[in-house]
Amino acid sequence: MNKCTKTIAEKMFFFSRHLRKVGFRFLVDLAVISLIESGAMESKDFIRTENYNLRLKPTGARKIVNEFSNMLNKKVSY
């Protein structure tokens, strides 16, 4: 493998890693919004830190994982 090909391969690898991180982020956000709007997520599913950030408790994380899984397994017409 020459230097040019290696550089392109490395760039593709890092781009694919970045795409995986960012690519599904909007689906997770959509799952959270869907759960909040449906009333399935409650304030007890979150922990508020001392600097007022919200973190998920295990029960909230489980709900989001289940919702995300349902979104990915949903049948769609194309």
C-alpha positions, 0 to 999 in steps of 0.5 A, spaced: 500 500 500 503 506 498 503 512 502 497 516 498 492 510 499 494 509 506 492 516 507 485 516 503 484 509 507 485 513 514 481 518 512 475 514 510 476 510 517 476 516 521 470 519 517 466 513 518 467 513 525 465 520 526 459 518 521 457 513 526 457 518 532 453 523 529 449 519 524 444 516 529 444 522 534 438 525 531 435 518 532 436 518 539 434 525 540 428 523 536 427 517 541 427 521 547 422 527 544 417 521 543 418 518 550 417 525 553 411 527 548 408 520 550 409 521 557 413 515 558 419 519 560 418 522 567 422 526 571 424 520 576 428 517 569 433 523 570 438 525 575 440 533 575 447 534 577 450 540 581 451 544 575 444 543 572 445 538 567 441 532 566 443 525 566 439 518 565 438 513 570 438 506 568 430 506 568 431 512 563 436 509 559 432 502 558 426 506 556 430 510 551 434 503 548 427 500 547 424 506 544 431 506 539 430 499 538 423 499 536 425 505 531 430 501 528 426 495 527 420 498 525 417 496 518 417 502 512 415 502 505 419 504 500 
